[in-house]
């Protein structure tokens, strides 16, 4: 969050220019360039308050369904092709809640997966695994020293053998068993 705040603060001039541009464009296009839309052509453009948000959610749900299953399609969605949602008891409100829940869950899962991929790309998990391996070696080293002073010769050779296996798995010292030379 601190990094995002720093980036937003550093780019505040760009954000100010963007906001000014959008504000100017909107004020000019609404008054000069866009003809007024009649309610019979687009009833949603004249909806307000709760009706607007309910209808908008129903449209998002319809478009999500059409994205998955594109049937039936319509050439012209004007007038009342998609009926308005005016009551909370309309079943499309429930479908809208389900659609938004699925989309939010998918976005959270994707963000979590992406952050894990970024950590892998940046080597964070590799560094973590390396740190854990060093910690294990340190613990094994202290355990071997403790065994070394109070163990039999068979245990000593077993500990040496384990230590040798670790060296071979790491690929170090001698070209990884290739017979160097």
C-alpha positions, -999 to 999 in steps of 0.1 A, spaced: 0 0 0 29 23 7 43 16 -27 10 24 -44 7 56 -25 42 66 -35 34 59 -72 1 78 -70 19 108 -54 47 108 -80 22 107 -109 -3 133 -94 4 157 -123 -6 131 -148 -38 123 -128 -47 160 -126 -43 163 -164 -65 132 -170 -92 144 -147 -92 179 -163 -94 163 -198 -123 140 -189 -142 168 -172 -137 191 -201 -146 164 -226 -177 154 -207 -190 190 -204 -184 197 -241 -198 164 -254 -230 166 -233 -238 201 -243 -225 204 -279 -221 171 -296 -245 145 -282 -282 149 -292 -306 143 -264 -318 107 -262 -355 102 -258 -368 77 -232 -385 56 -259 -351 51 -276 -331 43 -244 -352 41 -212 -321 33 -191 -306 67 -199 -335 83 -180 -336 59 -151 -323 73 -118 -315 62 -83 -322 26 -72 -339 17 -106 -307 27 -124 -285 6 -103 -308 -24 -103 -312 -22 -141 -274 -18 -145 -268 -49 -125 -293 -69 -145 -276 -58 -177 -242 -68 -164 -256 -102 -155 -272 -105 -190 -239 -96 -207 -220 -121 -185 -244 -148 -194 -242 -139 -231 -204 -140 -229 -206 -176 -217 -237 -187 -237 -244 -163 -266 -281 -172 -272 -304 -155 -279 -287 -125 -295 -305 -94 -306 -295 -69 -333 -311 -39 -316 -314 -36 -278 -333 -3 -280 -366 6 -264 -377 -20 -239 -359 -51 -253 -345 -57 -218 -372 -49 -193 -364 -25 -164 -358 -39 -130 -379 -18 -106 -383 -41 -75 -359 -59 -53 -382 -90 -55 -373 -93 -92 -353 -126 -96 -327 -108 -118 -315 -90 -86 -306 -124 -71 -288 -134 -103 -270 -101 -102 -257 -108 -67 -246 -142 -78 -228 -128 -108 -210 -101 -89 -200 -127 -62 -185 -150 -88 -167 -121 -105 -152 -108 -73 -141 -143 -62 -125 -148 -96 -107 -115 -94 -94 -122 -59 -83 -157 -69 -65 -142 -100 -49 -115 -79 -37 -141 -54 -23 -163 -82 -7 -134 -99 10 -123 -67 23 -158 -62 36 -158 -98 53 -124 -93 70 -137 -61 83 -167 -81 95 -145 -109 112 -122 -84 128 -151 -67 111 -146 -34 101 -183 -30 135 -194 -42 151 -172 -16 128 -186 10 136 -222 1 173 -213 1 170 -197 35 152 -228 48 179 -251 33 206 -231 51 186 -233 83 183 -271 80 221 -274 72 229 -253 102 207 -274 125 221 -306 110 256 -293 114 251 -286 151 234 -320 155 263 -337 138 288 -320 161 268 -332 191 267 -367 177 303 -365 168 314 -362 204 292 -389 218 285 -414 190 300 -447 178 321 -450 146 291 -464 127 270 -433 134 299 -411 124 302 -429 90 265 -426 85 266 -389 92 295 -385 68 275 -404 42 245 -382 46 267 -351 43 282 -365 11 247 -371 -4 238 -335 2 269 -323 -16 262 -345 -46 226 -334 -48 237 -297 -48 257 -303 -80 288 -288 -64 324 -299 -64 335 -320 -94 310 -312 -121 280 -330 -106 294 -366 -109 304 -362 -146 339 -373 -140 354 -338 -144 385 -335 -166 
